[in-house]
Amino acid sequence: MDIKELRDRIDEADAALLDAFCRRMDVSAQLAEYKKDNALPIYDPARERQKLGEVALGTPEPLRTHAMALYSLLFDLSRSYQEKILCPDAPLVRQITGAIDGTPKLFPQTPVVACQGVEGAYSQLACEKLFPVPNIMYCTTFESVFSAIDSGLCRYGVLPLENSTAGSINKIYDLMMKYRFYIVRSARLKVDHNLLAKKGTSVKDIKEIISHEQAINQCGAFLKSLSGVRITAAENTALAAQTVAESGRSDIAALSSRYCADLYGLECLAESVQDQGNNYTRFITISKVLEIYPGADKTSIMMAVPHKPGSLYRILSRFYALGINLIKLESRPIPDRDFEFMFYFDLDTPVYSPQFAELMSALAAVCEEFRYLGSYSEIV
Ligand SMILES: C=C(O[C@@H]1C=C(C(=O)O)C=C[C@H]1O)C(=O)O
């Protein structure tokens, strides 16, 4: 048989499949109306289990798992179709539309912004990238940035979320579970670490290097190349530079920014010593109020999914069905729950698209715990 004949047979099978699919979804829509009239939930796990059992029995062995995967997807599609019929205007979608209409068109120019660190920290550089003229309030910890927003002390907070070399900043993801906030903008900041010491020091004199643990992690290869040097963690890279400047020692250096060399009158003994030349950190701006500024094309959400096989797959299949691209997936253990995880997703989709609205109403309905973290644009 040639390829043409085989493809004709595939087309024939597809025509039958498509016809059956449309009929199945049509009945599913009728079931949605029935459920509405009889106050029944959309999801009927017993019915789905029974159907999967029948599918398994009715499929020859080599195709059994494939058929079961296909039916799991069909159930998902059928449930999301029913949800669309039953809740076309979910409360979350109304809230998002309200925020799009109610947010000023111009991003704030001179607000009070909380960030962790001191003058010269990368967070300060991020604040300046995110706002034209930020009025920066420095906090000692990431948590105090969240609580400054929560208490209304500051309107915005700037926090690092992930680094292209060292990965996610877990502490921030964990704090996200504890505080209620929205992301209103993000920025990618190129991070160059330099070895800074008092003027006149040479690399061979260095016995101790101090910096923030993220910077230490990002400069592993360079640090390994120096022998007999003690590595000490500091609260942030700017504080490390300040400590060196005030130490009165000529055997100590800091890994810090170029900006800090000028700020603390230090000399740069080695430039861009991070492992990856292209070292970026992503920062987010958070607010207590949901604001969606023009051009929002990224959305962050977080959710707890039931602790059973296929839970995450079910969520992912919705992104797939609506053609929504996932740009980041992170998971963190939920405190006090045995190996249960909170999942964080970054989606690449304009907040104005109908698919996005459909996804938001569907997810809010299927997850155990679901939080919309905002829609925003990223400055690169
Ligand atoms: C279609 C229904 O709704 C949901 C979808 C199902 C399906 O697609 O077969 C089965 C059970 C429900 O979770 C139904 O209740 O029968």
The ligand as an SDF file (V2000), in Angstrom:
LIG
                    3D

 16 16  0  0  0  0  0  0  0  0999 V2000
  -20.0580   14.5150   30.6070 C   0  0  0  0  0  0  0  0  0  0  0  0
  -20.1390   14.5280   31.9430 C   0  0  0  0  0  0  0  0  0  0  0  0
  -19.3830   15.4220   32.7430 O   0  0  0  0  0  0  0  0  0  0  0  0
  -18.0630   15.1430   33.1320 C   0  0  0  0  0  0  0  0  0  0  0  0
  -17.3560   14.5860   31.9740 C   0  0  0  0  0  0  0  0  0  0  0  0
  -17.4400   13.2580   31.6970 C   0  0  0  0  0  0  0  0  0  0  0  0
  -17.1620   12.7480   30.3110 C   0  0  0  0  0  0  0  0  0  0  0  0
  -16.6770   13.5310   29.4970 O   0  0  0  0  0  0  0  0  0  0  0  0
  -17.4600   11.5730   30.0220 O   0  0  0  0  0  0  0  0  0  0  0  0
  -17.8360   12.3870   32.7260 C   0  0  0  0  0  0  0  0  0  0  0  0
  -18.1520   12.8210   33.9720 C   0  0  0  0  0  0  0  0  0  0  0  0
  -18.0970   14.2340   34.3620 C   0  0  0  0  0  0  0  0  0  0  0  0
  -16.9540   14.4260   35.1590 O   0  0  0  0  0  0  0  0  0  0  0  0
  -21.0100   13.6220   32.7040 C   0  0  0  0  0  0  0  0  0  0  0  0
  -21.3220   13.9550   33.8500 O   0  0  0  0  0  0  0  0  0  0  0  0
  -21.3770   12.5780   32.1610 O   0  0  0  0  0  0  0  0  0  0  0  0
  1  2  2  0
  2  3  1  0
  2 14  1  0
  3  4  1  0
  4  5  1  0
  4 12  1  0
  5  6  2  0
  6  7  1  0
  6 10  1  0
  7  8  2  0
  7  9  1  0
 10 11  2  0
 11 12  1  0
 12 13  1  0
 14 15  2  0
 14 16  1  0
M  END
$$$$
